[in-house]
Amino acid sequence: MALLGLDELQAGMVLAADAEHVSGRVLLRKGVCLSDDHLRIFRQWGVISVDIEGVDAPAGIEERMQQRDPERLAQLRERLQRRFRHADVQQPVIAELMDWCLEHEAGDAAP
C-alpha cells in the first residue's frame, strides 16, 4: 500500500483506502478499481493523493531531505514560510506545493 500523487495514478489501480475530499466526503470506497473517469473526478475535486494496493511506498519528503545539508534546508524552509505567509498551509494542496518547492529548491544542495 502506498500513497500516490494524482500524476502517478493509472486506470486499473485499486484503492487501499477510501478516497476522500479535503472536507471528509468519501468520493470512492476502498477496493474500487480506478478508471479514467475516476482520475478525472479526482482532478475536479482537488484530490492530490490516494492509497493504492500493491505499490511500495516511495520515500517521503522528510526521508529524502535527510540527505541534504540541515542548515541549507532550514534556510529554504524559512524562505518558503515567508513566501507562503498569506496561504493556509493546513490545506493539503498548499502543503503539497510547499513540499514540492522545498524539494525543487533543495535540488541544488548536494547530499
Backbone bond lengths (Angstrom), bond angles and torsions (degrees), N, CA, C in turn:
res aa  C-N    CA-C-N  psi(-1)  N-CA   C-N-CA  omega(-1)  CA-C   N-CA-C  phi
1 M - - - 1.450 - - 1.523 108.45 -
2 A 1.331 116.61 134.05 1.458 121.15 -179.78 1.521 109.78 -146.42
3 L 1.303 114.75 145.78 1.456 121.75 174.82 1.525 106.89 -84.90
4 L 1.331 116.89 113.32 1.456 121.51 -178.41 1.517 110.24 -112.06
5 G 1.335 114.79 143.49 1.453 120.73 175.70 1.512 110.65 -72.97
6 L 1.312 115.85 161.34 1.463 121.92 -176.37 1.534 112.01 -56.36
7 D 1.317 117.88 -37.80 1.463 120.76 -179.11 1.520 113.01 -69.92
8 E 1.323 117.61 -17.67 1.464 121.68 -179.69 1.529 112.69 -91.98
9 L 1.330 117.21 -11.09 1.463 121.11 -177.05 1.516 111.49 -77.22
10 Q 1.336 114.60 148.60 1.461 121.31 177.38 1.523 108.64 -137.64
11 A 1.320 115.37 150.48 1.457 120.05 173.67 1.523 108.09 -57.88
12 G 1.334 116.22 139.56 1.455 121.43 -179.58 1.516 113.41 102.71
13 M 1.330 117.48 -17.76 1.469 120.25 176.46 1.519 109.00 -73.02
14 V 1.349 116.06 153.63 1.464 121.62 -175.95 1.525 109.41 -114.12
15 L 1.337 115.99 132.83 1.462 121.36 179.41 1.525 111.00 -69.07
16 A 1.325 116.46 130.59 1.462 122.22 177.35 1.527 110.68 -91.20
17 A 1.324 117.39 -13.25 1.465 123.25 178.29 1.521 107.92 -150.99
18 D 1.318 116.87 161.49 1.464 120.52 177.51 1.522 110.02 -56.10
19 A 1.320 117.18 139.09 1.467 122.53 173.72 1.525 106.55 -91.90
20 E 1.319 116.02 121.54 1.460 121.09 -175.09 1.513 111.91 -121.63
21 H 1.333 114.44 148.50 1.459 122.63 170.37 1.516 107.09 -74.34
22 V 1.317 117.88 160.21 1.464 121.78 -179.98 1.532 111.60 -57.10
23 S 1.322 117.50 -25.47 1.467 121.90 179.54 1.525 112.06 -77.42
24 G 1.355 117.18 -9.38 1.453 120.98 -178.61 1.522 113.56 100.36
25 R 1.309 116.91 -7.95 1.465 121.07 179.00 1.534 109.47 -67.06
26 V 1.323 115.96 127.92 1.464 120.94 179.48 1.528 108.80 -77.31
27 L 1.329 115.15 122.50 1.461 120.65 179.35 1.521 111.37 -93.09
28 L 1.336 116.58 -39.80 1.458 122.11 176.44 1.522 108.73 -144.34
29 R 1.316 116.04 144.13 1.467 121.69 -178.96 1.527 111.62 -85.69
30 K 1.314 114.16 155.32 1.457 122.51 174.79 1.532 109.35 -51.95
31 G 1.343 116.13 140.76 1.458 120.67 177.72 1.516 114.85 93.50
32 V 1.328 118.23 -8.74 1.460 121.12 -179.87 1.526 109.81 -73.67
33 C 1.312 115.88 134.53 1.457 122.37 174.76 1.536 107.38 -84.20
34 L 1.328 116.98 119.96 1.461 121.21 -174.20 1.524 112.47 -69.11
35 S 1.310 114.91 142.51 1.466 122.09 174.75 1.535 107.53 -118.89
36 D 1.309 116.46 172.20 1.465 120.56 176.63 1.533 110.77 -60.92
37 D 1.329 117.17 -34.97 1.468 120.49 177.34 1.531 111.08 -63.79
38 H 1.338 117.29 -39.53 1.460 120.38 177.93 1.529 110.68 -62.31
39 L 1.326 116.68 -42.38 1.465 120.80 179.59 1.530 110.88 -63.34
40 R 1.320 116.36 -38.68 1.470 121.10 176.73 1.525 110.20 -63.90
41 I 1.318 117.32 -41.98 1.467 121.86 179.04 1.527 110.23 -63.97
42 F 1.325 117.13 -41.41 1.471 120.10 177.28 1.526 110.35 -58.15
43 R 1.320 116.87 -43.20 1.475 120.04 179.10 1.522 110.56 -62.98
44 Q 1.316 116.67 -43.73 1.467 120.72 -178.99 1.523 112.10 -63.97
45 W 1.325 117.38 -35.33 1.469 121.70 -177.16 1.530 112.49 -91.14
46 G 1.318 118.19 -2.30 1.456 120.63 177.21 1.518 114.73 78.36
47 V 1.343 116.76 21.71 1.462 120.34 176.15 1.522 107.33 -70.87
48 I 1.341 117.48 129.93 1.465 119.60 -177.14 1.519 113.25 -106.02
49 S 1.336 117.58 -20.05 1.463 119.88 178.31 1.526 109.93 -160.43
50 V 1.342 115.33 154.00 1.465 122.14 176.68 1.527 109.08 -143.35
51 D 1.338 116.11 157.87 1.468 122.00 176.27 1.521 109.16 -82.09
52 I 1.341 115.02 131.07 1.457 121.46 -178.10 1.523 109.70 -121.08
53 E 1.339 116.39 137.95 1.466 121.78 178.23 1.527 110.99 -74.57
54 G 1.333 115.29 147.55 1.453 121.63 171.13 1.517 115.94 72.90
55 V 1.326 118.14 17.44 1.458 121.34 179.32 1.521 107.77 -122.93
56 D 1.338 116.44 132.10 1.459 119.78 176.90 1.516 109.80 -70.57
57 A 1.327 115.53 140.23 1.461 121.03 -179.14 1.523 110.19 -70.66
58 P 1.342 117.13 129.00 1.458 119.48 175.04 1.528 109.58 -72.27
59 A 1.307 116.19 160.03 1.461 120.04 177.92 1.521 109.35 -61.77
60 G 1.316 116.60 135.45 1.456 121.66 178.31 1.514 111.06 -73.04
61 I 1.322 115.62 167.28 1.455 119.92 -177.73 1.524 111.56 -59.39
62 E 1.327 117.33 -39.38 1.460 119.39 -178.54 1.531 110.74 -63.90
63 E 1.337 117.16 -39.81 1.464 120.53 177.63 1.522 110.86 -64.44
64 R 1.331 116.41 -43.22 1.462 119.87 179.27 1.521 111.35 -66.76
65 M 1.320 116.67 -36.60 1.450 120.54 -177.15 1.531 112.74 -75.50
66 Q 1.336 117.63 -18.57 1.461 120.40 178.43 1.524 111.42 -63.01
67 Q 1.305 116.65 -21.15 1.460 121.04 -179.89 1.525 111.73 -82.45
68 R 1.310 117.15 -5.92 1.461 121.91 -178.07 1.521 111.22 -96.33
69 D 1.314 115.68 165.97 1.460 122.77 178.23 1.535 109.58 -66.60
70 P 1.344 118.57 118.09 1.464 121.34 -176.54 1.531 113.85 -59.08
71 E 1.317 116.60 -36.35 1.466 119.69 179.93 1.529 110.89 -66.36
72 R 1.332 115.91 -43.90 1.468 120.44 178.20 1.529 110.49 -63.43
73 L 1.325 117.26 -42.29 1.474 120.51 178.70 1.518 111.26 -62.21
74 A 1.322 117.42 -40.21 1.469 120.64 178.47 1.526 110.31 -61.62
75 Q 1.312 116.83 -40.76 1.471 120.68 177.97 1.523 110.83 -65.16
76 L 1.327 116.11 -42.72 1.467 119.88 179.36 1.525 111.50 -64.57
77 R 1.335 116.66 -43.48 1.467 120.07 179.07 1.521 111.13 -61.32
78 E 1.324 116.55 -42.00 1.470 120.65 179.24 1.532 110.53 -63.11
79 R 1.327 116.33 -43.03 1.463 120.52 178.62 1.535 110.43 -63.50
80 L 1.333 117.55 -42.16 1.467 120.29 178.64 1.522 112.00 -66.16
81 Q 1.318 117.49 -37.73 1.465 120.03 177.58 1.526 110.68 -62.11
82 R 1.326 116.64 -37.52 1.473 119.23 176.43 1.523 110.38 -66.60
83 R 1.336 116.85 -42.61 1.470 120.45 179.72 1.521 112.16 -62.74
84 F 1.317 116.79 -37.49 1.463 121.99 -175.30 1.530 112.37 -99.43
85 R 1.312 117.87 18.39 1.469 120.97 -173.51 1.531 113.23 -61.02
86 H 1.319 118.38 -25.63 1.467 120.98 -179.31 1.527 112.73 -97.03
87 A 1.313 116.82 -0.77 1.472 121.45 -178.62 1.526 109.97 -96.46
88 D 1.317 116.22 151.31 1.462 122.31 175.47 1.521 108.35 -82.94
89 V 1.339 116.31 95.71 1.467 120.74 -175.30 1.524 112.82 -71.59
90 Q 1.329 117.71 -3.92 1.460 120.87 175.58 1.530 111.07 -81.09
91 Q 1.333 116.76 -16.53 1.461 120.70 177.71 1.531 108.59 -72.09
92 P 1.328 118.18 130.75 1.466 120.65 -176.69 1.524 114.21 -55.15
93 V 1.311 117.76 -37.71 1.464 120.24 -178.15 1.530 109.91 -66.72
94 I 1.317 117.11 -42.05 1.467 121.31 179.60 1.529 109.87 -67.14
95 A 1.337 116.92 -42.84 1.470 120.51 178.26 1.528 110.42 -60.89
96 E 1.315 117.24 -41.93 1.467 121.67 178.26 1.527 110.45 -64.13
97 L 1.321 116.75 -41.49 1.457 121.27 178.60 1.527 110.79 -63.13
98 M 1.316 117.07 -42.14 1.467 120.40 177.93 1.530 110.84 -63.51
99 D 1.332 117.15 -42.60 1.464 120.70 177.56 1.529 110.80 -60.90
100 W 1.334 115.77 -43.09 1.459 119.98 179.59 1.522 110.22 -63.02
101 C 1.331 116.79 -43.65 1.468 120.69 179.17 1.525 110.72 -62.25
102 L 1.312 117.34 -41.39 1.460 120.94 179.39 1.525 110.14 -62.36
103 E 1.327 116.82 -46.63 1.460 120.25 178.40 1.528 111.25 -62.17
104 H 1.320 115.64 -43.83 1.455 120.66 -178.45 1.533 111.06 -62.75
105 E 1.316 116.75 -47.27 1.454 120.69 -178.14 1.522 112.00 -72.26
106 A 1.319 117.25 -29.62 1.468 120.31 179.40 1.516 111.38 -80.48
107 G 1.315 117.26 -9.71 1.459 121.42 -177.74 1.514 113.67 -56.15
108 D 1.338 116.49 -29.39 1.466 118.32 -179.78 1.524 112.19 -89.17
109 A 1.347 117.84 -4.50 1.464 121.16 177.13 1.512 108.46 -84.59
110 A 1.283 117.77 116.04 1.474 121.23 -177.53 1.518 111.36 -66.67
111 P 1.355 118.06 141.04 1.463 120.63 178.71 1.501 111.58 -66.81
